[in-house]
């Protein structure tokens, strides 16, 4: 089992009794990066997952340069579908070879899409949902020249703002 899956198994689930109802609060901390961009109902966030060194922080940097906002880098706290940074890492982005930078950041944003940074195996993938986050999930090559544009298209399609003829977001 990968380290990632082992970490996710440590996900905390707590039940609180409030007003005669039980509410389940899902709280987890994952090794990932998260960026967001403005949508019609607030900020829509993308969770960037992948092996160490695959380019999560670099992809975040490129997306920030393209007008996105940093939510979290290296560690992301997720509570009921809302992403944020741990307090000590809020606003910090690691740029490999240069160091740690303090940048403007969003305190939190609603997760809309999971992106696994790796070499995609399929040209025309079927729609999939991440089993842990229950969100649409796609795989994107972080090194591709069009990676930023692909993330932007994927977010728009996952939110239903852009239609697809075939592929990961066809219903």
N, C-alpha and C positions, 0 to 999 in steps of 0.2 A: 504494500500500500504506500502511495506517495506521501511525502511530508505534508503536502497540501491537504489531502484527504484526512490525514491524522489530525491536523489542526482543526479542520471543520468538525470533526467528531467531538472536539472539545467545546463546541458551541454551547453557550449557556441558554437554558430554557427555564424560565421561572414563571410561576403562576401566582397571580395576586387576586385576592377577592376584593371586589369593589362593587358596591351597590347591588349585592346579591348575584353578580355575574362573575364568571371567571374569564380573565383576559390572558392570553398567552403572549409574552413579550420575548421576541427572539433577539438576542444580542450576541454578536460575534465580532472577532477581530481577525482580519485576514491579511496575509502578505500580498499586497496588490497596490495599484495606484487608482485614483479616481479623479475624473475631470467632468465638468458639466458645461452646458450652454443653455442660454435662455430659451424657454419654450413658451407657449401661450398660457400655461398654468404655473409658471415658476421655472426653476432650473431642472433640467433633465440630465441625470448623471449616467456615466458609463464606467463600469468597473473593469479595469485592465488586469487580467490575470496571466501568469506565465512563470516559467522557470526563472531562477535567479540569473540575471545577466541577459535576459532575452530582449530587454529594451522597454520595460514598462515606464520608467522615469523619462527615458528619451522620447517615447511616444507622447507622454504627458507634456513635455517641453514643446514638442512640435505642435500639439493641439492648442496649447496656451498661446503660442505665437500666431496661430490661426484664429484667435478670438475666443477660445474656450477659457474656462476658469478652473483653477486648481481647487480641488476639494481635499485630497490627501495623497501623500506619496509614501511608499514603502509599507505603511500599515493603514488599513482602513477599518474604522469601527462602523458596523452596520447594525442598526436597531430598527426593527419593523420596516425594513425597506428604505430607510434613510441612511445615507452615507455621511460620515464626518471623519475628521482626523483626530487621533489621540491628542490631548492638550499639549504635550511636550513637542509634538511634531507638526502642529498646525502651522501652515504657511511655509513649510520647509520642503524644498525640492532638491534632491541630489542630482547633480550633473556630473556624470562619471568623467574623471580626468580634470575636473575643475573644483569640485567641492560642493558644499551645502549652501543654498541660496534661500533667503527669506523673500517670499513673493506674496502679492495679494492673494487671498483665498476666500472661498465660500465657507461659511460655518457648517452648512449641511446642504444636501440636495437629494431628491428622490431618485433612487436607482431605476433605470428603464431598460438597461441592456448590459449583458456580460460579454466581454470580448476576450477570447483566449489568444494570446500572442504566440503564434507558431506558424509553421508552413501549412497552409490549407491543403487538405488531401483531395477535396472535391472541387470541381469547377462550378457545379450547380448544386449546392447543398440543399437538403430538405430542411424544413423548419424544425428547430430544436429548442428545448427549454432546459436551462440549467437546473439540475435536480436539487441543488442546495438553495439557490436564490429564487427559484420559480420565475425566472425571467428568460426572455429570448437570449440565445447564445450563438455567437458566430466566431469563426477563427480567422484571424487576419495576420498576414506576414508583416511584422513591425518594420522590416527592412525595405519593404516595397516603396517605390517613389510615391505612389498614390495612397499610401497607408492613411494619411490624415483625411483625405477625401473619402476613402472607404469607411472610416469610422463615422464620419459625418453622414454619409448616405445610410449606413446601417442604423444609426440613431433615428433619423427621420423615418425610415421604413418601419422600425420597431414601434414607433409612436403612432403609426398610421397616417403620417403626414406625406408620405411618398409611396406610390404604388409600385408593385413589381409584377412582371409578367411570369417569371419563374424564379425560384431560388429560396433563400432562407426565410423570407417574410411573406410568402404567398400563403394565404389562408384557404 
